Each structure stands twice: as C-alpha cells, then as structure tokens.
Amino acid sequence: MLPALHAGEQVVVDLDGVRGYGSSFLEEAFGGLVRKGVTQSLIKRLVLLRSVDKSLIEEVEDYIEHGAEPDQDV
C-alpha cells in the first residue's frame, strides 16, 4: 500500500470476508502509515475503506487519526 500512496494512487481496502481483525493488526497497518510519514490527509484522500460494518471503518479511521501518538491505547 505504501508505494501506491507515495505514487498518488488510490487504494481500495475491502475489510469484509474475514472473521475479524486483531486491533494490533489494524493499528499497525493504518496507524503505521502515519508513523511512516504518510499524512493523514493523504490517507483520507487516497485510501477507500469498504465494509458493511461501519464500526470497523470508524476504528480504522481512529487508528489513522492517532497513528503518530506514542504509546497510545485506542
């Protein structure tokens, strides 16, 4: 995902079709983008999250929003 974002390409992340996600995976996958230097505005512009579970999308958005904060409990 990181190379696509740096190239300005839109990335679609379909979160459906699995039994669930660990919070550590979601935090690292999405909050980790912020720690790698990808701005929150770029993520919001280029990453399209899809899920029938809107609370899952909200959780991911929270990890993006707080990704740069050290030692957080989200």
C-alpha positions in Angstrom: 0.0 0.0 0.0 2.8 2.4 0.8 4.3 2.5 -2.7 0.9 3.1 -4.2 0.2 6.0 -1.8 3.6 7.6 -2.5 2.7 7.4 -6.2 -0.6 9.1 -5.6 -2.7 6.1 -6.5 -6.0 5.3 -4.8 -6.0 2.2 -2.7 -9.3 0.3 -2.0 -9.2 -1.8 1.2 -12.1 -4.2 1.4 -12.4 -5.3 5.1 -15.2 -7.8 4.5 -15.0 -11.5 4.1 -13.0 -12.4 7.2 -14.0 -13.5 10.7 -12.3 -10.5 12.2 -9.2 -8.4 12.7 -6.9 -8.0 15.7 -6.7 -4.5 16.9 -2.9 -4.8 16.7 -3.0 -5.6 13.0 -5.3 -2.7 12.2 -3.3 -0.3 14.3 0.0 -1.3 12.7 -1.5 -1.4 9.2 -3.2 2.0 9.3 -1.6 3.9 12.2 1.7 2.6 10.9 1.2 4.5 7.7 1.2 7.8 9.7 4.4 6.8 11.5 6.0 6.0 8.1 5.4 9.6 7.1 2.2 9.4 5.1 0.0 12.3 6.1 -3.5 11.8 7.5 -4.9 13.9 4.7 -3.3 11.8 2.0 -4.6 8.6 3.6 -8.1 10.0 3.8 -7.9 11.2 0.2 -6.4 8.0 -1.3 -7.5 5.1 0.9 -11.0 4.0 0.3 -12.2 1.7 3.1 -15.1 -0.7 2.4 -17.0 -2.7 4.9 -20.6 -3.4 5.8 -19.5 -3.0 9.4 -19.3 0.8 9.8 -17.8 0.5 13.2 -14.8 -1.3 11.7 -14.3 1.7 9.4 -14.6 4.1 12.3 -12.0 2.0 14.2 -9.5 2.2 11.3 -10.1 5.9 11.0 -9.3 6.3 14.7 -6.0 4.5 14.2 -5.2 6.8 11.3 -6.1 9.9 13.4 -4.0 8.8 16.4 -1.2 6.9 14.5 1.5 9.4 15.3 0.8 9.4 19.0 3.3 7.3 21.0 2.2 4.6 23.5 -1.5 5.1 22.9 -4.3 2.9 23.9 -7.1 3.3 21.3 
